[in-house]
Every structure is written in structure tokens, then in C-alpha cells.
Amino acid sequence: MIDEANEIADLGILIVEDSREMRKILQGMLTELGINQVFLAKDGVEALLFLGDCYDMIDIVVADWNMPNMDGSELLRQIRGADPDIPFMMITGRADKDSVVEAKSQGVSSYIAKPFSIEQLEKKLNVLSRMLNAKVM
Amino acid sequence: MIIDIEQNHEICASILKTLPQAYFLCDHSGMLVSYNKKLAKLLKGNKDNLQNAFVRDFSTDLERIIAKPWEKMLATIKGDNWQEVFFRAFNNQPINLEVNIHRMNVEGEQRLLVLLWDNNKKKNADQRINAEKKIEALGTLSGGIAHEYNNILMVIGGYIQRSLRELDADTPLAKRLKKASEATDRATVLSKQLLIFSGKQAREHKVCNLTKSLLSLRGQIEDTLPNNISLNYQIIDDISKSSLDQKQFEETIMHLVNNAIQAMPMGGEIVIQEENILVEEDTMLAVVLKIPPGEYVSVKVTDTGIGIDSSILDKIFDPFFTTQSSSSAGLGLAVVYGFMRASNGYLNLASTLDEGTTVQLFFKKSSQSIKMLDEDSDDIPLGNGETILVVDDEDGVLNVVSEDIQSLGYEVITATDGLDGLEVQDDHDGNIDLVLSDVVMPGFTGPEMIRAMVKETPDLNYMFMSGFAPQQGNSRTKLPEGATLLAKPVEFKTLAQELKKALNGRSAQMQSNVEGEVND
């Protein structure tokens, strides 16, 4: 499961997800993938507060698209205002083409459709990690 | 000026002529004493048929209405409503018409004026619109259900998978969980089908040559056929191209083939036929939609099976409708219908009991021009089926360039941005012979993406295209040394030549590597 040269293990990941069960599952998956720096927020407001304090610890934001209080779209808008580049992965239960195109135009870097397996999540994170390593900052 | 219509026969005649309805005037015996041309047309006859005709000659229903005692009947006629009456046309075809009956006093004689109206076309159209609305509503509903369902499946599947990873595979608990996990997989497939039916599933439309897809499917189809069913494959060389999701197309054909197999328990033949079709005018299809004029690529799947009873024809596209006893039938033809809607295509179905069923799919011919290549032209070198990944965040550019490259004889795969490019590279099973990428893309530039790709595949062959000259000083869009940059819009000939040059350079380089190894 875990790559020999595990590039994703060092990633700092912020999970933004309103469902407690989904947060637990995601956290479990990330831990299994060897990622130890996992932070949890239950909605966009909490995520922004966390990013305000600990921005440097986060490499990737993984957020549910449909959430109460502040949804994924609004969270993304606020994050993009401060950082146009931080990878933002959208979790969605309805990955239809129109909403993916729309989300990408808003600045979503990557998306994963529910239900997904740990292998699918690993693949997506690997690609994001390759992107982070190749980017010229 | 006020015209006294009653006294002006000319005006009366003219009004009767312009009436949109057919009409006739009959006496108490039911004999026609006056009628218009439209009546003959409606009853598929000519004036001779109507000469001295009686109502009973073309409608026993109407005859029954007027056969009541004349005076009593006249008293009940109000002329304020239309009613449907059964007629037999002069060509013996049955036809339902709406009629409106009035009494009239003509020169002191009581007559019946009957107006007739053919409402069938409108009724059929209404039925189709209703069927379409029903499917639309079911689509929205199923899309919504799939969405909620996916959230739940994620939790169920997530916990099962996690438990399975922690358990020894041989324990009884692990075996039970494995079964639960398999059921979750089936539920996931069903949920995907719901999304396809809703027409909302993420899909990748690419310009495809259906002949190629059908050829590659042939083996798979033959493998699924029982011994008593034969396959008759009628594909053509010059099929037009069409824009669709190839994977879903192949799944759709397999779906139809499976339906055909189930319709032929005693064996038979499946014909898969591909055609270019020109539809010249709006044509009603048997089921649900009408097809507008245009050029289409059609694929027909015909079986010689038990056929479908006409009484259930209007239900066969409903999700979960099945005539099979098996409970795992899933969404059936509803998925095929959803796929056709998502492909902006049309579907027709014809079936005769005990003779068989034909399902015909219509895909719009791709409007993107396919360049005609002159085979003698030395200037335009052709490809040899090499695989080229094209990456561009602009849909229009991506389509045009992919089309051009495809028409040169290359296999094309596409990605819509840098990150997508990395995913496609990861997912692609075979070799990617060359990557042609845009330079400036939001978030992750072409040169950055190539750098990430080269890290995994050091001998990657690549080339860039851009509408801008490389910006001095912008390190994110700086091309790797020696990289080829094509200026957008890329001229077709230049594209062909540069692709060939890059690919030849690569094979020459590989050749020299091999020789080098031998020499060492």
C-alpha cells in the first residue's frame, strides 16, 4: 500500500468535512497511507481559522463540497484570495462534468468522487505531491 | 361596411374553404349533402368516394349517434364539445377523429353539420413530451438519490475496507466482511448507473471512430455469446466521426448485446450494423423523441428473439423495469437511454413479438472538420498509431488540436490541465510516445507538469504550444532547454512535420542507444 519512496508521508493535510464519520474514515485512510500531519475541520469557518494560525503546516486542503455554514466553494474562494496556488482537493458525491468544470474554473486543483477507496485517494495525493515537487515557487 | 353573410353565398363558400377542419352536412338518413375537400383527404379517399356517401360508410360509431329518432337526437345536440369517434378510412385503415356536431337549418330542412379534426399528431407529440418529462424527472430524482447514496456507500465501504485490512483474510469474520464488501461494490455500480441515467455522470467526450471501437469490442462480444447465437457484424470503412464517451459507448453496446442474448433463449442471430445516415426532416422515433434533421452515425443492434409486447413499450426505459425474473437486472435500458441523452444522441426501438427487436442509436456526426489528406503529399507526414497526450486548459484548442493529430494517424489522449495530465499519465496503460502541452495554465504550468512527468519517465518525449512568446524572467513558464515550441494557432502542416520530427528523433535516439549498448 505505502510506496517504498513514500513522497506523500511528509504532506501536511487539512481535512474539511462536516460528517464526523467521513472525517474519521478520511483520517484513518491518511494514517494508513503513512501521513501523520492530518488536521481536521468540521466546516469552512473552522478551516479558515486553522489556516489563519497554522498555514505553514498545510500542503493540501481536502474539503467536502457540500457543507453547512460555509460550503466548499466559499471556502475555496476565501483560500484562493490569500493563496492562489495551494492544492485544493474537492470531495464530492456527484462528480458530474458540469460541476467539475465549474469547480475547476473556481480554482479546485483536483477532485475525488465518493465513494472512493484508499488506493484511489493515494493516487490522487501522489499526483498532487508530484505537482508540489515540480512547482517552481 | 357590414356584409350580410347569410345572403352572400360567395363569402360563405370562402369561409367553408378556409376552415381548418373537415366538415360535412348530412340529412336525417345520414346521407352527405355537402362536404369539403379536407374530408376526403382525412378519410384517405377522393371526391368520388364521398359522392352519395352515407355516414355509415365510414363510421358506425357516428351512425349510431345520429340513428336515434331524428327530432329527439336534434334536441340533444348542443355542439359545444368535441368527442372522439372511431372512423374507417376509405383505405380501410382505422382512425380516431374528434368531431363536433351542430344542427343547422338549411332552407327549412334540419341538417347536421359535423366538423372533424385529426388530433392524433398532437396527441402523439404530447405523449412524447410527457414521456420525456417523466424521464427528465426520474433522471433528476435518480441523480439526487445517487448523490446521497454515494455518501452513505463511502462510509459503509470505508469501514469495511479498513476492517478487512486489519483482519487476517482467513478468519470467518473477514470472509463475511468480504461478502459485504462485494455487495458494496455492486451498490457502487448501481449508483454509477443511476448517474448515467440522470445524464449527469462525468464523461469524457472525444471524437471517435466507432468502427474502431466496434472492432475492438468484437472479441468481447463473441466471448459472451452462447453457442446457439451467431454474430453478424456489419461495419463500414468510411464511418463518419462522432463525439462521445468511448468507454460508455462500449458499455452501452455490451448492455444491448446482453439484452439481445436474454431475448433469445432458443438461440438466434445478433446483427450489429453501422451506417452513416442523413435525416432530412424531423422524424418521429418510435420511443420518446423525435430526431432533428442532420447527419448521424447510426449503430443498430438487432436480435431475432422474443420481441417486446407493445403494451410495455412505453415502460422499457424506466429505471428498474425488467421482463427478466432475475433481480439483478439493474437499470436496464434506462442506462442506455441516459447515455444517449448525455451524448446528445437519439435512440429508436422497433420490436415485433416473436420476431425480434432492433435498438438503433444515433450519434451526431462530428462537426469538427476532418482534414482530407492527400496521400501523395510528401509535405504532410503521417503517424503510425503512436500515442500522443495533448494537454490544454482551453476546450476549443484541445479539441481542434486533438482532431488534427488524430487525422494524421496518431492515437490521442487528452488532459484538461497540468494536474489532469499527471493523472492521465498515471492511468494510461500503454506507452505515451509524446506529450504536447500548453505552456500557460492556471495553477500548474506546462513546463512544471513536464518536469513532474520527466521525473517519473526520464526519456519522455515532449513539445509545447503557446499563444504567447515565452515571458522572460518568469521561471514558472520557462521551457526546458532545447524544447520545441509551436506557436498557436498551430498550422496543420507544421504540426504534422514537427510531430514526425520529434518522434523520429526519438526513435533515432533509441536506435543509437541500442547500438551504443551493443558496442559497449
Interface residues (C-beta under 8 A of the other chain):
Chain A: M1 S19 E21 M22 I25 G28 M29 E32 P84 D85 G93 R94 A95 D96 K97 D98 V100 K104 G107 S109 S110 A113 K114 P115 F116 S117 I118 K123 K124 N126 V127 L128 R130 M131 N133 A134 K135 V136
Chain B: G143 A146 H147 E148 N150 N151 L153 M154 V155 I156 G157 G158 Y159 Q161 R162 R165 T184 T188 S191 L195 K200 Q201 A202 R203 T416 D417 G418 L419 L422 E423 D426 P442 G443 F444 E448 M449 R451 A452 K455 E456 S475 R476 K478
